[in-house]
Amino acid sequence: MSILQYGGPSPFYKELAEVPLPTSADFVQVNSTATIIRVSYSFPDHERGTRRSVTKTFTLSRPGSDELDFEPILTSTTTQDSSDIQAFAVSRSRKYQAILREITDPDGGGKKRFVEIWADLRLVASLDVTKAHGQFHTDDVFKSLSFSPSETALIYTAEANPETTEGPEDDPYPKHRFKPHFGEMLFTRQRPTLFMLRWYSPHDATSFTRVAKKDMSLTALTLPGSLSDTMVLGQAVFAKEEQVFVTGYEQTEDGRYLGIQWCFNRPASIWELTLPKAGLIDGDSSGASVTCSAAKIELPGRSCRSPRVFFDLDGTAKQLLWLSHALGGFSCSSLHVRDLSGETDDRVLVDAVSDAEEDQFPGLYTDFTLLTNPFIYNVAPSIVMQSLWRSSATVVSAHLETGAVSHERMWFGGSPSEGWTILATDGVSQMVCSKSSLTSPPEVLYLTLNPGGEWVRKVLDRPTLSPKMQEALEDLTISVVPIPDRYPTEAVILRSKKASAVLGPKPYCVTFPHGGPHGVSTTSFAPSVAALALEGYTVSMPNYTGSVGYGDKNLQKLIGQIGTLDIGDCIASVEELIKLGISERGRQLVQGGSHGGFITGHLVGQYPDVFKAAIMQNPVTSLGEFVSSSDIPDWLYAEMRLPYSPGACVTPEAYKTFYEASPIAYVDKVRTPVLLIIGEDDRRVPPTQGKNYFHALKGRGRQVEILTFPGIGHALDGVDAFRIYHEATRDWFRASVTD
């Protein structure tokens, strides 16, 4: 009989998970009397079983006050559903807004897509692009949504239509030729293409009259010659009317695109495109192709992404900035700059940091993309970036001339356990951020520079929680515990104040290693972690050697030692918490996903008497089999410090190395009850990894169960899937412990 029995809905998870999380913001209007800010949120709607998007608009009014310290009056709209808006952008002058919209076709039940240009409340241009191309690409990897300097054209990214066969005598091969995709979460992308919509001549940018379809042009921008067969473009930004910078993602020699999601080291470069004048004012709106000339910014050994153009206050494009990463390797990001006037050479503005003291800048650990407009004038022009600083999400800025890095969060105030996320800047002196912690969902803050160069903050929006939930969260406490003799390894701890103070047995402690392995657990809000703590558990999230946010030296230490060094760090964190009295022996549980599942498998195999129960979500269990079917085969070779080249095949010697570093090598020793959670559409870690581990344990008579989720990928990010995962975690742990 199964020991996993449903205990009903979690009293904590659903409320915490459904708190709308701010995802982006835009400064819609900025003038002397008012600042208008549009904030987008996302949340899982468990009733509908889908993720929803909503927006709120905030107005900060300054009616005729000349006082420098005048407190602006804040008003806001009610929440508006924006699920049909795939992407939104504001032009540099803020006269126009662009919307990529997808709606359900009321006649056929399919999808219809529109590109819309608005001037305040007036719809200036709208084009039905349903037949011109497929879905819009609004993910971080491919998304483009950039106005031309004249604000008469827009570049965006969408899926080109497939080639079709019209009749029996037509060539059938193009339709059936293999098209490589981009791996986990991006496998539906096979033909990402840049499209440019133009609705006015560059010399007629002042009219707000509705543009007729015959006066609009839609063109697909393509590369010359063989480049179009081996590279796709995304992340396009205008610099001049005929000059666009893009990220080009390149195929490897064996004809694949290595998985890009969560991977910053793929073959990719920044390219300069020159648009042909003939393609700019063509009245065709069908999406016909025009070929652009292309020049690559050569940076051997680097993977480049996220081009951004810095304009001075008179609208002249001054500098191009972009991020880079070691090609195929593991490191923090570097920030590069090019002088668009050509007066100085390209240079590295912010370089990698090898070894940093605890209170020093550890290097750039940015998101995959920079903000659409990441610039501010903080005394001098600077670029603002999201980054990681040990176990904290934070905001940093870099001076555009010197590259000097400032820890902006230090100016914001607040608790060290809070995590900050940058959502938008106005390009001058205003920012919108969110702030959260493991015990407090995000609130949205408006920050502005005062004349003394200090950030002044104002809360725009706070989450709404029930009084019962608020009281429960106030009982939780956050701490970061360093692990002796394993610097800089530390564990982020979330536990109940009351339960920790009660005499008698300590609460069960869940060791929860992150994935990656070059990921990190932070002090920022995580609904499932908070809910688990509210269920009565102490949660320990060790940032083991190789975690990002601690400098390159720490990251590089793990290379060649997965399955040993990371495991040693995690078990040392268990022992340290026991020593400190935070937890106690015999009351240990373990849970992890991806590489965290890999660590979990090792811990229950190498330390069979320590943990009472284990949960492994989409785990890597057998490296030798993983490498042949994952979208990131190169990762394993690099992680094991073995040579990799396109077309590589696993040799018997390599397989032996992989096997010995795998959890499957210790399967005979496992005594801990194990629950496996598997997404059937996982392209990163093949589902067979978890299923074969299940069969191996089952065949040895061990206590093991498995839940599978069709149509769900590596992150298990389906609304119902993740809820069930949390409830199964609670129920498995309850069933496996004696009290």
VEXVEXFI-969252 format. One line per field, with one value per residue (C-alpha): residue in three letters; x, y, z. Coordinates in steps of 0.2 Angstrom, whole numbers. Layout:
resn: ala|...
X: X|...
Y: Y|...
Z: Z|...
END
This chain:
resn: met|ser|ile|leu|gln|tyr|gly|gly|pro|ser|pro|phe|tyr|lys|glu|leu|ala|glu|val|pro|leu|pro|thr|ser|ala|asp|phe|val|gln|val|asn|ser|thr|ala|thr|ile|ile|arg|val|ser|tyr|ser|phe|pro|asp|his|glu|arg|gly|thr|arg|arg|ser|val|thr|lys|thr|phe|thr|leu|ser|arg|pro|gly|ser|asp|glu|leu|asp|phe|glu|pro|ile|leu|thr|ser|thr|thr|thr|gln|asp|ser|ser|asp|ile|gln|ala|phe|ala|val|ser|arg|ser|arg|lys|tyr|gln|ala|ile|leu|arg|glu|ile|thr|asp|pro|asp|gly|gly|gly|lys|lys|arg|phe|val|glu|ile|trp|ala|asp|leu|arg|leu|val|ala|ser|leu|asp|val|thr|lys|ala|his|gly|gln|phe|his|thr|asp|asp|val|phe|lys|ser|leu|ser|phe|ser|pro|ser|glu|thr|ala|leu|ile|tyr|thr|ala|glu|ala|asn|pro|glu|thr|thr|glu|gly|pro|glu|asp|asp|pro|tyr|pro|lys|his|arg|phe|lys|pro|his|phe|gly|glu|met|leu|phe|thr|arg|gln|arg|pro|thr|leu|phe|met|leu|arg|trp|tyr|ser|pro|his|asp|ala|thr|ser|phe|thr|arg|val|ala|lys|lys|asp|met|ser|leu|thr|ala|leu|thr|leu|pro|gly|ser|leu|ser|asp|thr|met|val|leu|gly|gln|ala|val|phe|ala|lys|glu|glu|gln|val|phe|val|thr|gly|tyr|glu|gln|thr|glu|asp|gly|arg|tyr|leu|gly|ile|gln|trp|cys|phe|asn|arg|pro|ala|ser|ile|trp|glu|leu|thr|leu|pro|lys|ala|gly|leu|ile|asp|gly|asp|ser|ser|gly|ala|ser|val|thr|cys|ser|ala|ala|lys|ile|glu|leu|pro|gly|arg|ser|cys|arg|ser|pro|arg|val|phe|phe|asp|leu|asp|gly|thr|ala|lys|gln|leu|leu|trp|leu|ser|his|ala|leu|gly|gly|phe|ser|cys|ser|ser|leu|his|val|arg|asp|leu|ser|gly|glu|thr|asp|asp|arg|val|leu|val|asp|ala|val|ser|asp|ala|glu|glu|asp|gln|phe|pro|gly|leu|tyr|thr|asp|phe|thr|leu|leu|thr|asn|pro|phe|ile|tyr|asn|val|ala|pro|ser|ile|val|met|gln|ser|leu|trp|arg|ser|ser|ala|thr|val|val|ser|ala|his|leu|glu|thr|gly|ala|val|ser|his|glu|arg|met|trp|phe|gly|gly|ser|pro|ser|glu|gly|trp|thr|ile|leu|ala|thr|asp|gly|val|ser|gln|met|val|cys|ser|lys|ser|ser|leu|thr|ser|pro|pro|glu|val|leu|tyr|leu|thr|leu|asn|pro|gly|gly|glu|trp|val|arg|lys|val|leu|asp|arg|pro|thr|leu|ser|pro|lys|met|gln|glu|ala|leu|glu|asp|leu|thr|ile|ser|val|val|pro|ile|pro|asp|arg|tyr|pro|thr|glu|ala|val|ile|leu|arg|ser|lys|lys|ala|ser|ala|val|leu|gly|pro|lys|pro|tyr|cys|val|thr|phe|pro|his|gly|gly|pro|his|gly|val|ser|thr|thr|ser|phe|ala|pro|ser|val|ala|ala|leu|ala|leu|glu|gly|tyr|thr|val|ser|met|pro|asn|tyr|thr|gly|ser|val|gly|tyr|gly|asp|lys|asn|leu|gln|lys|leu|ile|gly|gln|ile|gly|thr|leu|asp|ile|gly|asp|cys|ile|ala|ser|val|glu|glu|leu|ile|lys|leu|gly|ile|ser|glu|arg|gly|arg|gln|leu|val|gln|gly|gly|ser|his|gly|gly|phe|ile|thr|gly|his|leu|val|gly|gln|tyr|pro|asp|val|phe|lys|ala|ala|ile|met|gln|asn|pro|val|thr|ser|leu|gly|glu|phe|val|ser|ser|ser|asp|ile|pro|asp|trp|leu|tyr|ala|glu|met|arg|leu|pro|tyr|ser|pro|gly|ala|cys|val|thr|pro|glu|ala|tyr|lys|thr|phe|tyr|glu|ala|ser|pro|ile|ala|tyr|val|asp|lys|val|arg|thr|pro|val|leu|leu|ile|ile|gly|glu|asp|asp|arg|arg|val|pro|pro|thr|gln|gly|lys|asn|tyr|phe|his|ala|leu|lys|gly|arg|gly|arg|gln|val|glu|ile|leu|thr|phe|pro|gly|ile|gly|his|ala|leu|asp|gly|val|asp|ala|phe|arg|ile|tyr|his|glu|ala|thr|arg|asp|trp|phe|arg|ala|ser|val|thr|asp
X: 0|6|11|8|-10|-17|-19|-30|-25|-11|-18|-3|4|-11|-13|6|8|-7|1|4|23|29|38|42|38|37|38|24|25|38|37|37|20|18|26|15|21|14|18|15|12|10|2|-5|-24|-27|-46|-43|-27|-17|-4|-12|-5|-12|-6|-8|-5|2|3|14|8|17|4|14|26|43|49|63|57|39|30|21|3|1|-14|-17|-29|-38|-29|-32|-31|-18|-17|-19|-4|12|24|23|36|36|46|60|50|36|24|20|17|19|9|10|-7|-14|-32|-43|-51|-70|-74|-62|-56|-38|-27|-26|-11|-9|4|-3|5|-4|-2|-9|-27|-27|-23|-12|-8|-14|-9|-16|0|-9|-5|12|20|18|18|27|43|43|56|72|82|74|62|64|53|63|57|67|75|61|48|40|46|46|57|50|53|41|41|42|29|35|38|23|21|7|5|11|24|32|48|42|59|59|44|53|71|77|76|85|76|83|80|71|57|61|58|44|56|63|63|64|64|65|50|50|33|34|19|26|40|55|52|34|34|22|5|-6|-19|-24|-13|-22|-16|-10|2|11|25|29|46|56|74|86|104|114|119|124|122|104|105|116|111|95|93|85|86|87|89|89|104|101|87|96|107|102|112|106|111|115|113|125|123|137|147|136|120|112|108|114|100|100|88|97|114|124|139|131|139|132|138|133|130|127|114|112|94|92|83|72|65|60|46|39|20|19|12|13|30|40|59|73|91|102|121|129|145|150|158|173|176|185|180|166|147|138|120|109|114|109|111|115|108|113|100|98|94|111|117|133|138|133|134|132|135|147|152|166|161|156|163|157|160|152|147|157|150|157|156|158|160|148|157|172|184|189|192|179|183|178|169|166|177|175|180|190|191|181|180|163|158|166|159|159|156|141|128|115|99|100|95|98|83|76|82|95|103|102|112|118|131|137|129|128|120|109|109|101|114|118|129|131|114|105|97|103|105|121|127|142|149|149|166|176|166|166|153|141|130|114|105|116|108|90|90|81|86|101|89|79|81|79|74|76|60|63|72|66|84|88|85|70|68|55|61|53|58|55|61|57|45|37|30|36|31|34|44|48|65|71|88|88|100|112|113|104|90|73|60|41|30|19|11|10|4|-13|-12|-25|-22|-20|-6|2|3|10|24|29|33|46|64|78|97|112|124|142|149|166|181|171|172|162|149|134|116|100|89|70|62|48|53|40|44|63|60|50|58|58|62|67|56|62|75|73|90|85|100|98|100|112|124|129|113|110|97|93|83|70|52|49|31|34|49|39|24|35|42|24|20|31|48|65|71|90|96|115|124|138|154|151|136|135|137|153|166|174|187|173|163|178|182|167|173|179|172|153|147|160|163|145|140|153|147|129|132|143|129|118|131|134|115|115|130|122|106|95|91|95|101|87|76|83|74|81|73|80|77|89|106|98|90|107|114|99|102|120|116|104|116|132|124|110|106|105|89|71|64|69|61|69|62|68|84|100|104|115|127|132|115|110|124|117|99|100|99|115|127|142|138|143|160|164|158|169|184|183|186|171|169|153|148|157|152|153|168|169|182|171|156|165|170|152|145|156|151|132|119|115|133|126|109|112|115|99|88|78|60|61|48|51|43|45|40|37|42|58|72|85|85|77|62|71|83|70|60|76|81|63|64|82|75|59|69|79|64|66|52|50|35|34|22|23|16|13|16|27|45|60|55|38|31|13|1|-7|9|18|4|3|22|21|7|15|31|21|12|28|37|22|21|39|42|37|30
Y: 0|18|28|44|48|65|76|90|107|116|130|140|137|143|160|163|157|168|184|194|195|211|206|223|241|256|274|279|298|309|328|342|339|320|303|289|271|255|239|222|207|188|175|157|156|139|140|142|132|145|159|176|193|209|228|243|261|273|292|302|320|336|350|366|364|371|363|351|340|340|323|318|313|294|288|271|262|246|230|227|209|210|192|196|208|198|213|231|245|264|274|285|301|293|299|281|264|247|232|214|207|189|185|171|171|173|164|150|147|149|164|181|192|211|224|240|258|269|288|290|284|285|269|276|260|242|227|210|199|182|176|185|174|163|166|181|177|187|176|184|174|181|196|212|227|242|259|267|284|293|282|277|259|245|229|213|194|181|163|163|153|136|132|123|111|116|102|84|90|103|100|91|90|108|104|88|94|93|110|110|119|128|115|116|129|135|119|127|140|134|149|165|180|199|208|227|237|254|266|283|289|294|312|312|308|321|316|306|301|283|275|264|247|251|264|252|240|224|216|201|205|191|188|186|170|155|165|163|144|143|157|165|183|191|205|218|237|252|264|274|273|261|253|239|229|211|195|181|163|151|132|121|111|96|105|109|124|120|123|141|142|146|145|160|152|147|151|169|186|204|209|226|225|239|240|242|258|250|239|254|262|247|247|228|222|203|201|199|197|210|205|216|218|211|214|203|211|199|193|176|164|174|171|188|194|208|224|240|258|273|289|306|319|326|308|304|286|287|269|251|240|221|206|192|175|163|152|135|139|144|162|178|190|204|221|228|245|252|270|272|288|276|288|274|255|242|239|229|240|228|212|196|195|180|181|194|196|195|213|216|216|198|201|202|189|196|190|184|202|219|231|238|255|252|269|283|299|296|310|304|292|274|258|249|230|216|205|193|197|180|175|191|197|215|230|237|251|254|271|272|279|272|255|259|248|254|243|253|243|250|267|260|255|240|223|213|198|207|204|218|217|232|233|250|266|283|284|299|299|287|269|256|241|227|221|205|192|174|180|195|194|208|226|239|254|270|278|295|303|319|334|326|310|299|288|292|278|278|262|261|244|231|213|209|195|188|192|174|173|189|182|166|174|185|169|165|170|171|168|164|152|151|133|132|126|127|145|153|139|145|140|151|146|149|142|146|157|148|130|133|140|125|112|95|88|101|103|92|100|100|102|109|111|122|116|122|117|135|143|150|151|168|177|183|178|160|154|135|138|149|137|122|132|136|118|116|112|121|124|124|130|127|138|125|127|132|143|160|176|172|176|166|157|148|144|136|125|114|109|91|88|87|72|75|93|99|83|87|105|99|86|98|111|97|94|112|115|100|107|125|117|123|105|88|71|59|73|76|77|81|88|95|97|95|96|98|81|74|80|72|56|56|61|47|35|40|44|31|33|52|56|50|54|62|70|71|82|80|73|69|51|43|55|43|41|60|66|57|64|81|98|102|88|100|104|88|87|105|101|85|94|83|89|92|95|95|77|70|52|44|33|18|28|43|33|25|43|48|33|35|53|48|44|28|22|22|15|-1|9|19|15|32|32|42|51|56|70|70|82|71|85|89|93|97|81|67|59|43|49|49|34|22|27|23|6|3|7|-3|-18|-18|-18|0|12|23|31|42|56|61|76|75|91|98|103|104|118|110|127|121|129|113|103|114|114|96|95|105|95|79|86|89|72|62|70|67|49|45|52|44|60
Z: 0|-4|11|1|6|1|17|8|2|11|23|18|1|-9|-1|-2|-20|-26|-20|-36|-39|-48|-64|-73|-73|-85|-83|-94|-91|-82|-81|-68|-62|-62|-64|-70|-68|-75|-64|-71|-59|-61|-51|-52|-52|-45|-48|-67|-67|-76|-73|-75|-78|-71|-71|-59|-64|-50|-52|-41|-42|-38|-41|-42|-28|-29|-13|-15|-1|-7|-4|-20|-19|-23|-32|-41|-52|-48|-54|-73|-81|-95|-99|-118|-118|-122|-121|-118|-121|-120|-133|-127|-128|-119|-133|-138|-131|-140|-137|-143|-141|-142|-141|-144|-161|-157|-174|-175|-157|-162|-158|-166|-164|-166|-165|-158|-156|-144|-140|-123|-125|-144|-155|-168|-178|-177|-188|-188|-190|-187|-204|-206|-193|-178|-159|-152|-143|-126|-116|-110|-124|-139|-134|-144|-142|-148|-155|-169|-164|-175|-165|-182|-182|-170|-170|-161|-162|-167|-175|-193|-203|-208|-226|-234|-248|-260|-272|-275|-287|-276|-266|-250|-242|-234|-223|-216|-214|-196|-187|-170|-156|-141|-127|-111|-110|-128|-138|-148|-155|-171|-182|-171|-183|-181|-188|-191|-191|-199|-198|-203|-213|-202|-208|-202|-184|-177|-183|-171|-185|-186|-199|-213|-216|-233|-226|-214|-218|-210|-215|-208|-206|-212|-213|-228|-236|-225|-209|-209|-209|-193|-183|-176|-169|-154|-141|-155|-150|-162|-161|-176|-189|-200|-186|-175|-162|-159|-151|-163|-156|-166|-170|-165|-178|-175|-180|-163|-152|-135|-122|-117|-103|-87|-97|-100|-109|-126|-143|-145|-151|-153|-171|-179|-193|-206|-212|-231|-235|-248|-234|-223|-232|-242|-240|-239|-223|-226|-217|-233|-230|-232|-230|-219|-219|-203|-194|-179|-163|-161|-144|-145|-130|-124|-125|-127|-124|-120|-130|-123|-131|-120|-127|-120|-115|-133|-140|-148|-146|-137|-131|-133|-118|-117|-105|-108|-100|-103|-118|-112|-95|-78|-71|-67|-81|-88|-94|-110|-118|-136|-140|-154|-160|-164|-154|-141|-142|-135|-117|-102|-90|-76|-76|-67|-48|-43|-24|-14|5|13|12|-5|-23|-28|-47|-58|-57|-67|-75|-93|-99|-93|-91|-106|-100|-87|-86|-72|-69|-51|-50|-67|-80|-73|-78|-65|-64|-55|-46|-32|-17|-8|-2|-6|-22|-24|-35|-41|-53|-63|-68|-87|-89|-74|-72|-53|-45|-31|-20|-23|-10|4|0|0|19|26|33|27|25|12|-7|-20|-38|-50|-61|-71|-72|-80|-87|-76|-57|-53|-51|-47|-36|-27|-10|-1|11|15|28|18|0|-12|-10|-24|-20|-30|-27|-32|-30|-20|-23|-11|-22|-9|-14|-6|-6|-6|-5|-20|-17|-3|-4|5|17|29|47|51|37|43|61|55|45|59|69|56|58|45|48|37|46|40|39|48|38|22|17|10|11|22|24|24|38|40|56|69|84|95|90|92|109|116|127|119|102|89|73|59|48|29|20|3|-9|-24|-42|-55|-48|-51|-43|-26|-13|-7|7|-6|-5|-10|-7|-6|6|18|17|21|36|41|41|56|48|49|32|28|11|10|-3|-6|-15|-33|-29|-38|-29|-20|-33|-47|-36|-26|-42|-50|-35|-39|-56|-56|-39|-41|-31|-18|-13|-14|-5|9|11|13|26|35|35|43|57|60|63|75|84|86|92|78|73|81|75|70|64|47|30|13|-3|-20|-38|-53|-46|-29|-33|-38|-21|-12|-21|-15|3|5|-3|6|22|23|42|43|34|38|21|4|-11|-28|-41|-59|-52|-61|-55|-69|-77|-91|-97|-94|-106|-122|-120|-111|-121|-112|-115|-114|-96|-89|-98|-92|-74|-74|-81|-97|-115|-125|-144|-155|-159|-144|-139|-122|-121|-109|-99|-98|-94|-79|-73|-74|-66|-51|-48|-49|-36|-45|-39|-21|-24|-15|1|1|16|16|9|-7|-17|-35|-44|-63|-76|-92|-104|-96|-109|-97|-86|-96|-86|-88|-75|-61|-68|-69|-51|-45|-53|-46|-28|-31|-37|-21|-10|-4|0|-15|-25|-40|-46|-65|-73|-92|-102|-88|-89|-79|-67|-64|-66|-70|-58|-53|-54|-42|-29|-30|-28|-12|-5|-9|0|16|15|11|26|38|33|34|52|68|76
END
